[in-house]
C-alpha cells in the first residue's frame, strides 16, 4: 500500500513538473525587468597622418612644396560641421632673426591650386551621416631674398566647428 501511495505521489508530482515546464515554455511570464538607457555622446575627431612636416629650401628663394603629404580625416556624429585651418608665423631658432609670415604658407588638395593660410581658411564641410575619408594635402612655403638661413618652426592648426 505504501509503495502504491509513493508511486501515485511520484506520478502526480512529475505531472505537476511537466505542466509547469510546459506552461513556462509556452507563455512568457515577466519575473523581472531591466530598463535600458543608451547615451550617445557627441563625437568629433580630426586625425592627421603625421604630426610634423618639413620643407627643404635648397636654392634660390621661391615656392617650395613640402616633402610630406599630409592626410586629414574628419568624423563627427553631430549636425553639419566645418573644419578651418590656420597657420602661425614660422619663428627662427635664433629669435633675433625675423620670422617667416604665415601668409607665405599655403595648402592644396589637388596639388595645383593653393590657398594661403594667413587667416582661418575653410578647409572642409561635412554632415552627420558622412563617413570619414582621408583628404591628401600638400603644403607650400614661399621664401624671399630677405629670409636668413637657419631653421624656422611654427604650427598649422585644424579647428572643428559644429554648425547647429
N, C-alpha and C positions, 0 to 999 in steps of 0.2 A: 504494500500500500504506500509506503514512504517512497519507494522507487517510482511508482506511478505519479505521485504528487510532485516529486522532483522533476520528472520528465515533463509533466504538464506545466510547471512553473518555467522550466527551461524553454519550452515551446512558446509560451506566452511572452516571455522576456525577449526571445530572439525575434518574435513577431513585432514587438514594440520597437526594437532597434531597427529592423528593416523599414518600418513605417517612418521612423524619424529620419533615417538616412534618405529614403525616397522623398520625404517631404522637404528636407533641406536641399536636395539636389534639384527638385523641380520648381521650387519657389525661392525668390530672392527675399531674404529677410534681413533687414538692417539691424545689426547689433552694435555698430559703432560707425562714426563718420569722421572724416578728416577734411577740414577746409583747406583749400589750395589758394595761394596768392603768388603771383609772379610779378616781380618788379623789374622792368626793363629800363635800366638807367641810360641816360644819354651817352652816346659813344662817338668819339671822333678820333681819328688817327691820321697823322701826316707822317709818312715814312720816306726817308731819303736813303738811297743805296749806299751812300758814303757820308761821312761827317767831315770830310776835308777834300779840297780840290786845289790845284796849283796851275800857275801859268809859268811857262819858261820864256823869258824875254831874252832872245839871243841875237840881237841885232839892232837895226835902226828902229826908232820909235814908229809905232803904227798900231794896228789892231791885231791882237793875239788871241787865239782861241784856246780855251782850257784843254789840258791834256786829258782830263777826265770827262766822261759823260755821266751826268747825274740823273738817276731815275727817281721820280717822285710819284708816290701813290697816296691817294686821299680816300678815306672811307668814313661814312657817318650814318647813323640811324636817325638823324634829325631832319628837319624840313630842308628846304633849299639852302645851299651854303655857298660860300666863296672862299678862295684862298688868295691872299695877297703876298707879294714878295717885296722886300726892301733890303737895300744894302747899306752898310756903313762905309765910311771912308777907310781906305787901307792905310794903316799907320806904319811908318818906317820903324825898324828896330831901334834906330837912333832917333829918339823923339824930337830932336832939334831939326831934323830934316822934314820938309813939307810932305804931307800925306797925299795920296792919290784920291781924288774926289770920287765918291760913289757914282756920280753921274757918268763916269767913264766905264762903269761896269754895265753889261747888258746880257740878256739871255735870249735863247731861241729854242723853239720846239721843232722847227723844221730845218735848222742849220743854214737858213738863208736870211730870214727876216729877224732882226734883233730888236728887243725892247730895252730901253735904258732903265736902270734901276735907281734913279735919283730919289724918287718918292715911292710911296706904296703903289705897286702896279698890280692890277687884277691879273691873276695868273690862270685861275680855273674856277668854273662854276659847276655845281652838281646838285643832285636831288637825293632824297632819302632812299629811293629804290635803285640808285646807281651803284653797281659793284665797282670796287677799286680796280683800276688798271694802270700800270706804270706809264708815265709820260717821260720821255727822254729829253733832257735839257743839255744844251751846250752853253757855255758862258764865254764872253768876250771881254777883254780888257784893252783899252786904248791908252797907249803911252805917248809922251811928248818928249822933246829935247830937254825940257826943264826937269825931268824926273831923275833923281840921283840914283846911282847904283845901290843895291842892297836888297834886303828882304822887307816886304811890306805885308802886314796882316790885317784882316778885317773879318766881317761876318755878313752872311746873307741870311735873312730870316724869312721863314714862311709862316704867315699868320692865318689862322682859320677864323671865319666869321659866319655864325649861324644867322640866316635871314628868315625871320619868322613869317 
